[in-house]
């Protein structure tokens, strides 16, 4: 059995074992930084920090082995007046000379800033031995974020962004950064990416504010703009399934594509259901479908627990009065009893696994 829940300080060791396989700014392979991320998440779930600064970290736990094997996160608001969300708009420009009868199509990169903020999802990673698991653990980690958004819509912005990882060199180097960003900052990709989490002033001060013609970059670099890395293809498919599209924007550091969706248009947010736990398990022979079922509590962590369950269609009823028959092992895992309220999302059957 696997349970998805909010992270706790006791998960630090296991979380770092997962972070080794991503080592991004959001999930660094750094014990001290991870401890701060966990603390911020705990305070966010407890409502102890302003909404704009809340970061919610989820983990999936292999209950039998008693260890955390993957994680994902949601930033309630990414971008503000003090620290805007920064990106490159990818623009296509056409030029034609009648004299020469020549036509050219150029790709331009124009730096942009979002000061109002949007919600960001990211930090999704599973330990390699748990990828492509029959329980679709990557999908559970991804969906639980939208279950929370649906339950607490007012905490999140009207647009959601996911910044996908592009193809990188084996040592983690970004060819786009080497061809562009390093020339304007003198920093390595890792140095600039980490500094930008605390201070974005150097980007506004040093990056060109006029459009940059990508045509002037090496062909190999041009081909990487907006491309999704091989390890992130599953995430791209899942995002497209639920209503996200490529926004013709990329990360200014590594060129990874930005996928956007209006929050209220995301299928998982719209399909969120609520029900009361039925007083009996699913009947023998009942038609079952996979659901992500979650329960919340407000008095103590874990504040949100969720698990995959094979359940019949919820019995219709008035708002929040429909009933959902849970398998006994799932009810025990979620620590719910008949009459307790749960939320649920359909788990789309797909051969595409998020990684």
C-alpha positions as CSV (number, residue, x, y, z in Angstrom):
1,X,0.0,0.0,0.0
2,X,1.1,3.5,-0.7
3,X,-0.2,6.8,0.9
4,X,0.3,10.3,-0.4
5,X,0.5,12.9,2.4
6,X,2.0,16.2,3.3
7,X,5.7,16.1,4.2
8,X,7.0,16.0,7.8
9,X,10.4,16.7,9.4
10,X,10.9,12.9,9.9
11,X,11.0,12.6,6.1
12,X,14.2,14.5,5.6
13,X,16.5,11.6,5.0
14,X,14.2,9.9,2.6
15,X,13.4,13.1,0.8
16,X,17.1,13.7,0.2
17,X,17.4,10.2,-1.4
18,X,14.7,11.3,-3.8
19,X,16.2,14.7,-4.4
20,X,19.4,13.1,-5.6
21,X,17.6,12.2,-8.8
22,X,16.4,15.8,-9.5
23,X,18.7,18.2,-7.7
24,X,16.8,21.2,-8.9
25,X,16.3,24.6,-7.2
26,X,12.9,23.5,-5.9
27,X,14.3,20.1,-4.7
28,X,18.0,20.4,-4.1
29,X,20.3,17.6,-3.0
30,X,21.2,19.7,0.0
31,X,20.1,18.5,3.5
32,X,20.0,22.0,5.0
33,X,18.0,23.5,2.2
34,X,15.6,20.5,2.2
35,X,15.1,21.0,5.9
36,X,14.0,24.6,5.2
37,X,11.7,23.5,2.5
38,X,10.0,20.9,4.8
39,X,9.7,23.6,7.5
40,X,8.0,26.0,5.1
41,X,5.6,23.3,3.9
42,X,4.6,22.4,7.4
43,X,4.0,26.0,8.2
44,X,2.0,26.4,5.0
45,X,-0.3,23.5,5.7
46,X,-0.8,24.8,9.2
47,X,-1.7,28.3,7.8
48,X,1.2,30.0,9.6
49,X,2.5,31.9,6.7
50,X,0.8,34.4,4.3
51,X,-0.9,32.7,1.3
52,X,1.5,34.2,-1.2
53,X,4.5,32.5,0.4
54,X,2.9,29.0,0.9
55,X,4.7,26.0,-0.5
56,X,3.0,22.7,-0.1
57,X,5.2,19.6,-0.4
58,X,3.6,16.1,-0.8
59,X,5.3,12.7,-0.5
60,X,4.3,9.2,-1.4
61,X,5.1,6.6,1.3
62,X,5.7,2.9,0.8
63,X,3.8,1.9,3.9
64,X,5.1,-1.7,4.0
65,X,8.7,-0.5,4.0
66,X,8.0,2.7,6.0
67,X,9.9,5.0,3.7
68,X,9.1,8.0,1.4
69,X,9.9,7.2,-2.2
70,X,8.8,10.3,-4.1
71,X,7.6,13.9,-3.8
72,X,5.8,16.8,-5.5
73,X,5.0,20.3,-4.6
74,X,2.8,23.4,-5.2
75,X,3.7,27.0,-4.8
76,X,0.5,29.0,-4.1
77,X,1.9,32.0,-5.7
78,X,5.0,32.3,-7.9
79,X,5.9,35.8,-8.8
80,X,5.4,39.1,-7.0
81,X,6.4,42.8,-7.2
82,X,9.6,42.1,-5.3
83,X,10.4,38.8,-7.0
84,X,8.6,38.5,-10.4
85,X,8.1,35.4,-12.4
86,X,10.6,35.7,-15.2
87,X,10.5,34.0,-18.6
88,X,11.4,34.3,-22.3
89,X,8.5,34.7,-24.7
90,X,9.2,32.7,-27.9
91,X,8.2,34.8,-30.9
92,X,8.2,33.9,-34.5
93,X,9.1,36.8,-36.9
94,X,8.9,36.7,-40.7
95,X,10.9,38.8,-43.0
96,X,10.7,39.1,-46.8
97,X,12.8,41.0,-49.3
98,X,11.1,41.7,-52.7
99,X,14.4,42.8,-54.2
100,X,16.0,39.5,-53.4
101,X,12.8,37.4,-53.4
102,X,14.0,35.9,-50.1
103,X,11.8,35.0,-47.1
104,X,13.1,34.2,-43.6
105,X,11.4,33.1,-40.4
106,X,13.3,34.0,-37.2
107,X,12.7,33.0,-33.7
108,X,13.0,35.7,-31.1
109,X,13.4,35.5,-27.3
110,X,12.0,38.4,-25.4
111,X,12.3,38.6,-21.6
112,X,9.1,39.1,-19.7
113,X,8.0,39.5,-16.1
114,X,4.8,38.6,-14.2
115,X,4.3,40.6,-11.1
116,X,0.8,39.5,-10.2
117,X,1.9,35.9,-9.7
118,X,0.5,32.5,-10.7
119,X,0.4,29.1,-9.0
120,X,3.3,26.8,-9.9
121,X,3.5,23.0,-9.7
122,X,6.8,21.3,-9.7
123,X,9.4,19.2,-7.8
124,X,7.9,15.9,-9.0
125,X,10.3,13.0,-8.7
126,X,10.2,9.3,-7.9
127,X,13.1,7.1,-6.9
128,X,14.0,5.1,-10.0
129,X,12.9,1.7,-8.7
130,X,9.4,3.0,-8.2
131,X,8.9,4.5,-11.6
132,X,6.3,2.9,-13.9
133,X,4.8,1.2,-10.9
134,X,1.4,-0.5,-11.4
135,X,-0.1,1.9,-8.7
136,X,0.9,4.9,-11.0
137,X,2.7,6.6,-8.2
138,X,3.8,9.5,-10.3
139,X,0.2,10.2,-11.3
140,X,-0.8,10.1,-7.6
141,X,1.8,12.6,-6.7
142,X,0.7,14.8,-9.6
143,X,-3.0,14.6,-9.0
144,X,-2.9,15.2,-5.3
145,X,-1.8,18.8,-6.0
146,X,-5.0,19.4,-8.0
147,X,-7.1,17.7,-5.3
148,X,-5.8,20.3,-2.9
149,X,-6.4,23.1,-5.3
150,X,-9.9,22.0,-5.8
151,X,-10.5,21.8,-2.1
152,X,-9.0,25.2,-1.4
153,X,-9.5,27.2,-4.6
154,X,-9.3,30.6,-2.9
155,X,-5.7,29.9,-1.9
156,X,-4.4,29.6,-5.4
157,X,-4.1,32.0,-8.4
158,X,-6.2,31.9,-11.5
159,X,-3.4,30.5,-13.7
160,X,-1.2,27.5,-13.1
161,X,2.3,27.1,-14.6
162,X,4.5,24.0,-14.8
163,X,8.1,24.6,-15.8
164,X,9.3,21.4,-17.4
165,X,12.9,20.2,-17.5
166,X,14.6,20.5,-21.0
167,X,17.3,18.2,-22.4
168,X,20.5,18.9,-20.4
169,X,24.0,17.6,-20.8
170,X,25.0,14.5,-18.8
171,X,26.7,16.8,-16.2
172,X,23.6,18.9,-15.9
173,X,24.9,21.8,-18.0
174,X,22.4,23.8,-20.0
175,X,23.6,24.6,-23.6
176,X,21.2,27.5,-23.8
177,X,22.7,29.0,-20.7
178,X,26.2,28.5,-21.9
179,X,25.4,30.2,-25.2
180,X,23.4,33.1,-23.7
181,X,23.0,33.5,-20.0
182,X,26.6,33.0,-19.0
183,X,27.7,35.7,-21.5
184,X,25.5,38.3,-19.8
185,X,26.0,37.3,-16.1
186,X,29.4,35.5,-15.9
187,X,27.7,32.9,-13.7
188,X,27.3,29.2,-14.2
189,X,23.8,27.8,-14.8
190,X,23.6,26.3,-11.2
191,X,24.9,29.6,-9.6
192,X,22.4,31.7,-11.5
193,X,19.5,29.4,-11.0
194,X,20.0,29.2,-7.2
195,X,20.7,32.9,-6.8
196,X,17.5,33.7,-8.7
197,X,15.5,32.0,-5.9
198,X,16.6,34.7,-3.4
199,X,17.4,37.7,-5.6
200,X,16.3,38.3,-9.2
201,X,17.7,41.8,-9.5
202,X,20.7,40.6,-11.5
203,X,18.5,39.2,-14.2
204,X,16.7,42.5,-14.8
205,X,20.0,44.4,-14.5
206,X,22.1,42.3,-16.8
207,X,19.8,40.5,-19.3
208,X,19.0,42.3,-22.6
209,X,15.6,43.9,-22.5
210,X,15.4,43.9,-26.3
211,X,14.4,40.8,-28.2
212,X,17.3,38.3,-28.9
213,X,17.4,36.7,-32.3
214,X,17.8,32.9,-31.6
215,X,19.0,32.7,-35.2
216,X,22.4,33.9,-34.0
217,X,22.8,31.0,-31.6
218,X,24.4,27.7,-32.6
219,X,22.0,25.4,-34.4
220,X,22.2,22.7,-31.6
221,X,21.1,25.4,-29.1
222,X,18.3,26.6,-31.2
223,X,16.9,23.1,-31.5
224,X,16.6,22.8,-27.7
225,X,14.4,25.9,-27.2
226,X,11.0,24.8,-25.8
227,X,11.9,21.1,-25.9
228,X,11.0,18.7,-23.1
229,X,13.7,16.4,-21.7
230,X,13.3,12.6,-22.1
231,X,12.7,12.1,-18.4
232,X,9.9,14.7,-18.4
233,X,7.9,13.4,-21.4
234,X,5.5,11.5,-19.2
235,X,4.8,14.7,-17.2
236,X,4.1,16.6,-20.5
237,X,1.6,13.9,-21.6
238,X,-0.2,14.1,-18.2
239,X,-0.4,17.9,-18.3
240,X,-1.9,17.9,-21.8
241,X,-4.4,15.3,-20.7
242,X,-5.8,17.6,-18.0
243,X,-5.9,20.9,-20.0
244,X,-2.4,22.4,-20.0
245,X,-0.7,23.7,-23.2
246,X,2.7,25.0,-24.1
247,X,2.6,28.7,-23.6
248,X,5.3,29.7,-26.1
249,X,7.4,30.6,-23.1
250,X,10.6,29.1,-21.8
251,X,12.8,29.3,-18.7
252,X,15.5,32.0,-19.2
253,X,18.1,29.8,-17.7
254,X,17.7,26.4,-19.3
255,X,15.1,26.9,-22.1
256,X,12.7,24.5,-20.6
257,X,9.1,25.0,-21.8
258,X,6.4,26.5,-19.7
259,X,3.0,24.8,-19.7
260,X,0.0,26.9,-18.6
261,X,-3.7,26.4,-17.8
262,X,-6.5,28.5,-16.4
263,X,-7.0,27.0,-12.9
264,X,-10.8,26.7,-13.4
265,X,-10.3,25.0,-16.7
266,X,-8.1,22.2,-15.4
267,X,-10.2,19.0,-15.7
268,X,-9.1,17.7,-12.4
269,X,-10.1,20.8,-10.6
270,X,-13.5,20.7,-12.3
271,X,-14.0,16.9,-11.6
272,X,-13.3,17.1,-7.9
273,X,-16.0,15.1,-6.0
274,X,-16.9,15.0,-2.4
275,X,-18.7,12.2,-0.6
276,X,-19.3,10.5,2.8
277,X,-17.7,7.2,3.5
278,X,-20.3,4.5,3.1
279,X,-21.0,2.1,6.0
280,X,-20.1,-0.9,3.9
281,X,-17.3,-1.9,1.5
282,X,-17.8,-2.2,-2.2
283,X,-20.3,-5.0,-3.0
284,X,-19.0,-8.2,-4.6
285,X,-19.2,-8.0,-8.4
286,X,-19.6,-4.2,-8.4
287,X,-18.1,-2.3,-11.3
288,X,-15.0,-0.5,-10.0
289,X,-12.9,2.4,-11.2
290,X,-9.6,3.8,-9.8
291,X,-9.9,7.0,-7.8
292,X,-7.6,9.1,-5.8
293,X,-9.4,9.5,-2.5
294,X,-8.2,12.0,0.1
295,X,-9.3,13.1,3.5
296,X,-8.3,16.3,5.3
297,X,-8.0,17.3,8.9
298,X,-7.2,20.8,10.3
299,X,-6.0,20.0,13.9
300,X,-2.7,18.2,13.3
301,X,-0.5,16.7,10.6
302,X,-0.7,15.0,8.3
303,X,-3.3,17.5,7.1
304,X,-4.0,15.6,3.9
305,X,-3.8,11.9,3.2
306,X,-4.7,10.3,-0.1
307,X,-4.5,6.9,-1.7
308,X,-5.5,5.0,-4.8
309,X,-8.7,3.0,-4.4
310,X,-10.9,0.9,-6.6
311,X,-14.4,2.0,-5.9
312,X,-17.8,1.9,-7.4
313,X,-19.4,5.1,-8.7
314,X,-20.3,7.2,-5.7
315,X,-24.0,7.0,-4.7
316,X,-25.7,10.3,-5.7
317,X,-27.0,12.6,-3.0
318,X,-27.2,16.2,-2.0
319,X,-24.1,18.3,-1.9
320,X,-21.5,16.4,0.2
321,X,-24.1,13.8,1.1
322,X,-23.3,11.2,-1.6
323,X,-21.6,8.1,-0.3
324,X,-18.5,6.3,-1.5
325,X,-17.8,2.7,-0.6
326,X,-14.1,2.3,0.3
327,X,-12.2,-0.9,0.5
328,X,-11.4,-1.6,4.2
329,X,-7.6,-1.4,3.7
330,X,-7.9,2.0,2.1
331,X,-10.2,3.2,4.8
332,X,-7.7,2.2,7.4
333,X,-4.9,3.8,5.5
334,X,-6.8,7.1,5.3
335,X,-7.9,6.8,8.9
336,X,-11.6,7.3,8.0
337,X,-14.8,5.8,9.3
338,X,-18.4,5.7,7.9
339,X,-19.8,9.1,7.7
340,X,-16.5,10.9,7.3
341,X,-16.1,13.3,4.4
342,X,-13.6,12.5,1.6
343,X,-12.7,14.1,-1.7
344,X,-11.9,12.1,-4.8
345,X,-10.6,12.4,-8.4
346,X,-10.8,9.9,-11.2
347,X,-7.5,8.4,-12.1
348,X,-7.3,8.4,-15.8
349,X,-6.2,5.1,-17.1
350,X,-3.1,5.7,-19.2
351,X,0.0,3.9,-20.3
352,X,1.9,7.2,-19.8
353,X,3.5,7.3,-16.5
354,X,4.7,10.5,-14.9
355,X,8.4,10.5,-13.9
